[in-house]
C-alpha cells in the first residue's frame, strides 16, 4: 500500500533562517506531488505541484521554493524565513490520471 | 473558473443528532467532487468522492453526500453524529489542470 511521510512534524525557526521540509511517498511510481499551506483558521492554499522529476509549478509568488530531486521526493525550501511563513504545511500525492489526493501528516512551522 | 463555497464556517450539533454540511460549487465544465476530514494537527483524510454514476455517495464513518447538478451542490450528511466526528471538513472540486480547489472548511463541533 501507499504511504506518505513528512518531516519534521514540528519546527520552530527564527526569522531569516533557512527552511527545508521533506516529503516522501512509498508504494507508487511517478505520482503527482503537491505542497499546501494552511494558515490558522483558514483553508488550504496550493503552493507548488509537480508532475515529474524536476518539473515544478508555482501557484503563488512567495518566499518559498520547491524541488523534486527524485521521483517520490518533494522538498519545500526557503533561504530566509518570514513571520508570514508560519503555518501548517501539507504534502499530498495523486496518481497521474486521478484527481484524488492523499495527504501526509503535515509539518507545523512556527517562525519567531 | 471553478470555485467552492462552504456555506457554514461552524456547525454546532448535539451528539446523536443529524448533521448537514453544505457545499456549493461553480464550474462551466464537468467536475469531480470530494469531501475531506481533518482532525486537529493531522493531515486530510478522504471521506468520499463523486466521480460519476449514482448521485448519492457513501463514504467512511457513516457519512454520505448527494451530488445535485442543477443546484451545483454537494452537501455532506450524517444521520447521527458522535463526539469523535468533531473535526474540520473540507469540500473540494477538480479543475481541468488536474488540481483540486478546496473550500474554506467547516468546523463540526459535536456536543455531549
Boltz contact constraints between the chains, C-beta under 6 A:
constraints:
  - contact:
      token1: [A, 43]
      token2: [B, 102]
      max_distance: 6.0
  - contact:
      token1: [A, 43]
      token2: [B, 104]
      max_distance: 6.0
  - contact:
      token1: [A, 43]
      token2: [B, 105]
      max_distance: 6.0
  - contact:
      token1: [A, 44]
      token2: [B, 102]
      max_distance: 6.0
  - contact:
      token1: [A, 90]
      token2: [B, 43]
      max_distance: 6.0
  - contact:
      token1: [A, 99]
      token2: [B, 32]
      max_distance: 6.0
  - contact:
      token1: [A, 99]
      token2: [B, 94]
      max_distance: 6.0
  - contact:
      token1: [A, 101]
      token2: [B, 100]
      max_distance: 6.0
  - contact:
      token1: [A, 103]
      token2: [B, 43]
      max_distance: 6.0
  - contact:
      token1: [A, 103]
      token2: [B, 44]
      max_distance: 6.0
  - contact:
      token1: [A, 104]
      token2: [B, 43]
      max_distance: 6.0
  - contact:
      token1: [A, 105]
      token2: [B, 43]
      max_distance: 6.0
  - contact:
      token1: [A, 106]
      token2: [B, 43]
      max_distance: 6.0
